[in-house]
Amino acid sequence: MSISATIKSVQDIMRQDAGVDGDAQRISQLVWMLFLKVFDSKEKEWDAISDNYTYIIPDGLRWSDWAENDEGITGDELLDFVNNNLFKTFKDLQLTEKSDPKTQLVKSLFEDSYNYMKSGTLMRSVINKLNEIDFDKASDRHLFNDIYENILKDLQSAGNSGEYYTPRAVTQFMVDMVNPQLGEQVLDFACGTGGFLVCALEHLRKQVKNIDDEAKLQNAILGVEKKPLPHMLCTTNMILHNIDNPQIKHDNSLSYPVKDIKAKDKVDIILTNPPFGGIEEDGVQDNFPTNYKTKETADLFLVLLMYKLNQTGRAAIVLPDGFLFGEGVKTTIKEKLLSEFNLHTIVRLPNGVFAPYTGINTNLLFLERGKTEHIWFYEHQLPQGYKNYTKTKPIKIDEFGAEKAWWCAEDKSKREETDCAWKVSIEDIKARNYNLDFKNPNKENEDEILDISEVIGKLNISFDNAKNIMLKIDEVLNND
């Protein structure tokens, strides 16, 4: 049975349990179990390669002690053990400054986790199903991304807005073009389940030649995720990919004043697909300069990116069309972006790349420290016969071959205009008041047909712009 089929069977069993209410609780239940199984597998590895390894999970609480045997404890005995022993021990772990980071990791992950199941018999059935996955096998580890995609689809149906899967082809292309090097730190400050970080990790691992290189790799990957489920999934993913102490914070990256960011807090590379369409709580805006205050989550993350990137840094970020043509605060943000960074490339993606999660058109923005003199646009082409990407016809990494052939990373001055690529000067951009929604001039104009999500997105931006204008008028009147 495939991992995806196993996870589906697990969720079907959970649906029979009276204590588990809805997809969100089923996912939460599944995630802490998966973590314990994965962590136990890794602790055995660490113990095998070290003469003095001290287990983080105490005797009796390791997955192999109570769950691995399919004929092990079940029913009320299993429920009592999980509720009054397992969870209580993890939540009550005492931490000091000298505590092993792995102990801190276990405690933090279980602080927001709960056992929702009321039937110990059904729980045993779930455990036995999970035992069909062997995380000691490299093939099963690599297939763990299938679990993520299934869980993310369920998160979407559970109503968790802003949670959606970035296609592996997109993350792979962005990482390849930014090209992280060993010794650089890579950050995703809205990392979700860790898609960008895993791609960056795999990219960097190819450069590891010795023990010193491995030490650099262990400290190269940084993530922040504010929601507990994706945070636990990302942490588990890092452990599966042989990062011993994952540096994945459970936090909201937007919750701290950007003016307090010091040089030591800055990073070499940022790769991210921040939530868009979301609205942050009022207090979050106060962490940003007045000119850049907005409730639009994606815009705030872009501002944060500009403060977090060091003087030799580079970044790639996914943003919706609304940012390109938006006005008001968006214009002010774009003016800062183009004056302090070289936004050298925007790859315009066609509709359906993020199906079935959203139909909004998106763009990949590539930038580095410097000043923008011109922007190259590249219109990604759909495969022949496609009208758009869909859930069953997703984007594939080899479809970015044309972009890669055109890219000229070492000398962008050698880029040439094609049917898909064109260049726009900073003067033309300023003349349009920083509207970056440039259509392909090498293509015949077609009547643009927007889907309903795009129409709503553009209407929301118009309403926001109107509201900002009214607020400014009100402010002027009150000051008179």
C-alpha positions in Angstrom: 0.0 0.0 0.0 1.3 3.5 -0.9 2.0 6.1 1.8 -0.9 8.2 0.5 -3.3 5.2 0.7 -2.0 4.4 4.3 -2.7 8.0 5.4 -6.2 7.8 3.9 -6.9 4.6 5.7 -5.7 6.2 9.0 -8.1 9.1 8.5 -11.0 6.8 7.6 -10.4 5.0 11.0 -10.3 8.3 12.8 -13.7 9.2 11.4 -15.2 6.4 13.4 -13.9 7.9 16.7 -16.5 10.0 18.6 -13.7 12.3 20.0 -12.3 13.4 16.7 -14.3 16.2 15.2 -13.5 17.2 11.7 -10.4 17.3 9.4 -8.4 19.7 11.6 -8.5 17.4 14.6 -7.8 14.3 12.5 -4.7 16.0 11.0 -3.5 17.2 14.4 -3.8 13.6 15.8 -2.0 12.2 12.8 0.9 14.7 13.0 2.0 14.1 16.6 1.9 10.4 16.0 4.0 10.7 12.8 6.5 13.0 14.7 7.0 10.4 17.4 7.5 7.6 14.9 10.0 9.7 12.9 11.8 10.9 16.0 12.2 7.4 17.4 13.7 6.3 14.1 16.2 9.2 14.2 17.2 8.7 17.8 18.2 5.1 17.0 20.4 6.5 14.2 22.0 9.1 16.5 22.6 6.4 19.1 24.2 4.1 16.6 26.8 6.7 15.5 27.6 8.1 18.9 29.2 6.4 21.9 27.5 8.6 24.5 24.1 9.6 23.0 21.4 10.3 25.6 17.9 9.6 24.4 15.5 12.6 24.5 12.4 10.4 24.7 12.5 8.5 28.0 12.4 4.7 28.2 8.8 3.5 27.8 7.6 6.5 25.8 9.5 5.8 22.6 7.4 4.7 19.7 9.2 1.4 19.6 8.4 0.8 23.3 4.6 1.1 23.2 3.4 1.4 19.5 5.7 -0.6 17.3 4.3 -4.0 18.3 1.0 -4.5 16.5 -0.1 -6.7 19.4 0.8 -4.1 22.0 -1.4 -2.2 24.5 -4.8 -1.2 23.3 -8.3 -0.1 24.5 -8.6 1.8 27.8 -5.0 0.8 28.8 -3.6 2.6 25.7 -5.8 5.7 26.2 -4.7 6.0 29.8 -1.1 5.6 28.8 -1.3 8.3 26.1 -3.3 10.8 28.1 -1.8 10.4 31.6 1.7 9.4 30.8 2.9 10.3 27.3 1.4 13.7 26.9 1.8 14.7 30.6 5.5 13.8 30.4 6.2 15.8 27.3 4.2 18.9 28.4 5.9 18.9 31.8 9.4 18.6 30.5 11.6 21.0 32.5 14.0 23.1 30.4 17.1 25.1 31.4 19.7 27.0 29.4 21.7 23.8 29.3 18.9 21.6 28.0 19.5 19.8 24.8 17.9 21.7 21.9 16.2 18.4 20.9 14.4 18.4 24.4 13.2 21.9 23.7 12.0 20.8 20.3 9.9 17.9 21.7 8.4 20.1 24.4 7.5 22.9 22.0 5.9 20.6 19.6 3.7 19.0 22.2 2.6 22.2 23.9 0.0 22.7 21.2 -0.8 19.0 20.6 -3.7 17.0 22.0 -5.0 13.4 21.9 -8.5 13.7 20.6 -9.3 10.0 20.2 -11.7 8.4 22.7 -11.4 4.8 21.6 -8.2 3.0 22.5 -9.1 0.2 20.1 -9.4 2.6 17.1 -6.2 4.3 18.2 -4.4 0.9 18.1 -5.8 0.4 14.5 -4.3 3.8 13.5 -1.0 3.0 15.1 -0.8 -0.3 13.3 -1.5 1.4 10.0 1.3 3.9 10.6 3.6 1.0 11.3 3.3 0.1 7.7 5.5 3.1 6.9 9.2 2.4 7.4 11.1 5.7 7.9 14.4 3.7 8.0 13.9 3.2 4.3 15.1 6.1 2.1 12.3 5.5 -0.3 9.6 6.0 2.4 11.4 9.1 3.6 11.3 10.7 0.2 7.6 9.8 -0.2 6.9 11.7 3.0 6.1 14.7 0.8 3.0 12.7 -0.4 1.8 12.8 3.2 2.3 16.6 3.2 0.3 17.1 0.1 -2.6 14.9 1.4 -2.6 16.8 4.7 -2.5 20.2 3.0 -5.5 19.3 0.9 -7.3 18.3 4.1 -6.2 21.5 5.8 -7.7 23.4 2.9 -11.1 21.6 3.2 -10.9 22.2 7.0 -11.0 25.9 6.3 -7.5 26.9 7.2 -7.1 29.9 4.8 -3.6 30.6 3.6 -2.5 26.9 3.8 -1.7 25.6 0.4 0.9 23.5 -1.3 3.6 25.2 -3.4 4.2 22.8 -6.3 7.6 21.2 -6.1 8.4 22.4 -9.6 8.0 26.0 -8.5 10.1 25.6 -5.4 12.7 23.7 -7.3 13.0 26.4 -10.0 13.2 29.2 -7.5 15.9 27.4 -5.6 17.9 26.6 -8.7 17.8 30.2 -9.9 18.8 31.7 -6.6 21.5 28.9 -6.3 22.3 28.8 -2.5 25.9 28.1 -1.7 27.3 26.2 1.3 28.1 28.8 4.0 25.0 30.9 3.3 21.9 30.8 5.5 18.6 30.2 3.8 15.4 31.5 5.5 11.7 31.0 4.8 9.8 33.1 7.3 6.4 31.7 6.4 7.7 28.2 5.8 4.5 26.1 6.1 5.5 22.5 5.9 9.0 23.3 4.6 8.8 22.9 0.8 11.4 25.6 0.0 13.6 24.6 2.9 13.8 21.0 1.7 14.6 22.0 -1.8 17.3 24.3 -0.6 18.6 21.6 1.7 18.9 19.1 -1.1 20.6 21.7 -3.3 23.2 22.4 -0.6 23.7 18.8 0.3 25.2 18.2 -3.2 28.0 20.6 -2.2 29.0 18.7 1.0 32.4 17.1 0.7 33.6 16.7 4.4 32.7 17.0 8.0 33.2 20.8 8.1 30.8 21.1 5.1 28.2 19.0 7.0 28.5 21.3 10.0 27.8 24.3 7.7 24.8 22.5 6.3 23.3 21.8 9.7 23.2 25.5 10.4 22.2 26.7 6.9 18.4 26.2 7.0 16.1 28.6 9.0 12.3 28.6 9.1 9.4 30.3 10.9 5.8 29.1 11.0 3.1 30.5 13.2 0.6 27.6 12.9 1.2 24.6 15.0 0.4 21.8 12.5 2.6 23.1 9.6 5.3 23.9 12.2 5.3 20.3 13.4 5.3 18.9 9.9 8.2 21.2 8.8 10.2 20.1 11.8 9.5 16.5 11.2 10.5 17.0 7.5 13.8 18.5 8.6 14.6 15.6 10.9 13.8 13.2 8.1 16.2 15.0 5.9 19.0 14.5 8.5 19.0 18.0 10.2 19.6 17.0 13.8 18.4 20.2 15.4 15.9 21.9 13.1 15.9 25.7 13.5 12.2 26.0 12.8 10.6 28.6 15.1 6.9 28.4 16.0 6.2 32.1 15.8 4.7 34.8 13.7 7.5 36.5 11.7 5.5 39.7 11.5 5.2 40.1 15.3 8.4 42.1 15.8 9.4 45.7 14.9 11.4 45.6 11.7 13.4 48.6 13.0 14.9 46.3 15.7 16.4 43.9 13.1 20.2 44.0 13.6 22.9 42.9 11.3 23.3 39.6 13.1 19.6 38.9 12.4 20.0 39.2 8.7 20.4 36.3 6.2 22.0 35.6 2.9 19.0 34.1 1.1 15.2 34.3 1.5 12.9 31.9 -0.4 9.2 32.1 0.4 5.6 32.0 -0.7 3.9 34.1 2.0 0.2 33.8 2.6 -1.8 36.2 0.4 -5.3 37.3 0.7 -5.0 37.1 4.4 -5.4 40.0 6.8 -3.2 40.5 9.9 -4.5 41.8 13.2 -4.2 45.5 14.0 -1.2 45.3 16.3 1.0 43.7 13.7 0.9 46.8 11.5 2.6 48.8 14.3 5.8 46.8 13.8 6.2 48.5 10.4 7.0 52.1 9.4 3.9 54.2 8.8 4.4 54.3 5.0 4.2 50.5 4.8 1.4 49.8 7.2 -1.2 47.5 5.7 -3.3 44.5 6.7 -2.4 42.6 3.6 -0.2 39.7 4.8 1.9 39.3 1.6 2.8 43.0 1.4 4.0 42.9 5.0 6.2 39.9 4.3 7.8 41.6 1.4 8.6 44.6 3.6 10.0 42.3 6.2 12.1 40.6 3.5 13.7 44.0 2.6 14.7 44.4 6.2 15.9 40.8 6.8 18.2 40.5 3.7 21.9 41.3 4.3 23.9 43.6 2.1 25.0 40.8 -0.3 21.7 38.9 -0.1 19.3 37.7 -2.7 15.8 36.4 -2.7 12.9 34.9 -4.5 9.2 35.4 -3.5 5.8 34.3 -4.9 3.3 37.2 -5.1 -0.1 37.6 -6.6 -0.9 39.8 -9.6 -2.6 42.2 -7.2 0.8 43.3 -5.9 2.0 44.2 -9.3 -0.9 46.6 -10.2 -1.9 47.6 -6.7 -1.8 51.2 -5.6 -1.7 53.1 -2.3 0.6 51.4 0.2 1.6 48.9 -2.5 3.0 51.7 -4.6 5.1 52.9 -1.6 6.4 49.4 -1.0 7.3 49.0 -4.7 9.1 52.3 -4.7 11.3 51.2 -1.8 11.8 47.8 -3.4 13.1 49.2 -6.7 15.3 51.9 -5.1 17.0 49.6 -2.6 17.0 46.3 -4.5 17.7 45.1 -8.0 14.4 43.4 -8.9 16.0 41.8 -12.0 13.4 39.2 -13.0 9.7 38.6 -12.7 8.4 35.3 -14.0 4.7 35.5 -14.8 2.9 32.2 -14.2 -0.3 31.2 -16.0 -3.6 30.3 -14.4 -4.0 27.1 -12.4 -0.4 26.7 -11.0 -1.8 26.6 -7.5 -4.9 24.6 -8.3 -7.0 23.5 -6.5 -6.1 25.9 -3.7 -6.5 29.2 -5.5 -7.1 30.4 -9.1 -5.3 33.7 -8.5 -2.5 34.4 -11.0 0.9 34.5 -9.4 4.4 35.8 -10.1 7.9 34.8 -9.1 10.0 37.8 -8.1 13.8 37.5 -8.1 15.9 40.2 -6.4 19.2 41.1 -4.9 20.7 44.1 -3.1 21.3 47.0 -5.4 19.2 49.3 -7.5 16.7 48.4 -10.2 17.6 49.9 -13.6 15.3 47.6 -15.6 13.2 44.5 -15.0 13.1 41.4 -17.2 9.7 39.8 -17.5 9.3 36.2 -18.6 5.9 34.7 -19.4 5.9 31.0 -18.5 4.4 29.0 -21.4 1.8 26.4 -20.9 2.5 23.0 -22.5 1.0 22.5 -25.9 -2.7 21.8 -25.8 -3.1 23.1 -22.2 -5.5 26.0 -21.5 -4.4 26.1 -17.9 -2.8 23.9 -15.2 -5.2 21.9 -13.1 -5.1 19.5 -10.1 -4.7 16.6 -12.5 -2.3 18.4 -14.9 0.1 20.2 -12.5 3.2 22.2 -13.5 6.4 20.1 -13.9 10.0 21.1 -13.4 11.1 20.3 -16.9 8.6 22.9 -18.2 11.0 25.6 -16.7 13.7 24.5 -19.1 13.0 27.4 -21.4 13.4 29.9 -18.5 16.6 28.2 -17.4 18.1 28.3 -20.9 17.3 32.0 -21.2 18.3 33.0 -17.6 22.1 33.8 -18.0 22.7 33.9 -14.3 26.4 34.8 -14.7 25.8 37.7 -17.0 22.2 39.0 -17.2 23.4 41.6 -19.9 23.4 38.7 -22.3 19.7 38.1 -22.0 17.7 38.6 -25.2 14.1 39.5 -25.8 12.0 36.6 -27.1 8.3 35.8 -27.7 8.2 35.1 -23.9 10.8 37.6 -22.5 10.9 41.4 -22.5 12.6 44.2 -20.6 11.1 47.3 -19.0 13.2 50.3 -17.9 12.8 52.0 -14.5 11.8 55.1 -16.3 8.8 53.4 -17.8 7.9 51.9 -14.5 8.1 55.3 -12.7 5.9 56.8 -15.5 3.2 54.3 -14.6 3.5 55.1 -10.9 5.2 51.8 -10.2 2.5 49.6 -11.8 4.4 46.4 -12.6 1.6 44.7 -14.4 3.3 44.8 -17.8 1.7 42.5 -20.4 3.9 40.7 -23.0 4.4 43.3 -25.8 5.6 40.5 -28.2 2.3 38.8 -28.1 -0.9 39.8 -29.8 -3.4 41.4 -27.4 -6.2 39.2 -26.4 -9.3 40.0 -24.5 -8.5 39.1 -20.9 -11.0 36.8 -19.3 -10.6 36.7 -15.5 -11.9 34.0 -13.3 -14.1 34.9 -10.3 -11.2 34.8 -7.8 -9.2 37.3 -9.8 -12.2 39.6 -10.1 -12.7 39.4 -6.4 -9.0 40.0 -5.8 -9.0 43.1 -8.0 -12.2 44.4 -6.4 -10.7 44.0 -2.9 -7.6 46.0 -3.9 -9.8 48.7 -5.4 -11.8 48.8 -2.1 -8.6 49.0 -0.1 -7.3 51.8 -2.2 -10.6 53.7 -1.8 -10.5 53.2 1.9 -6.9 54.5 2.2 -7.9 57.6 0.2 -10.9 58.2 2.5 -8.7 57.8 5.6 -6.2 60.4 4.2 -9.0 62.8 3.5 -10.4 62.3 6.9 -6.9 62.9 8.4 -6.5 66.1 6.5 -9.9 67.4 7.6 -9.3 66.5 11.2 -6.0 68.4 11.2 -7.6 71.6 9.8 
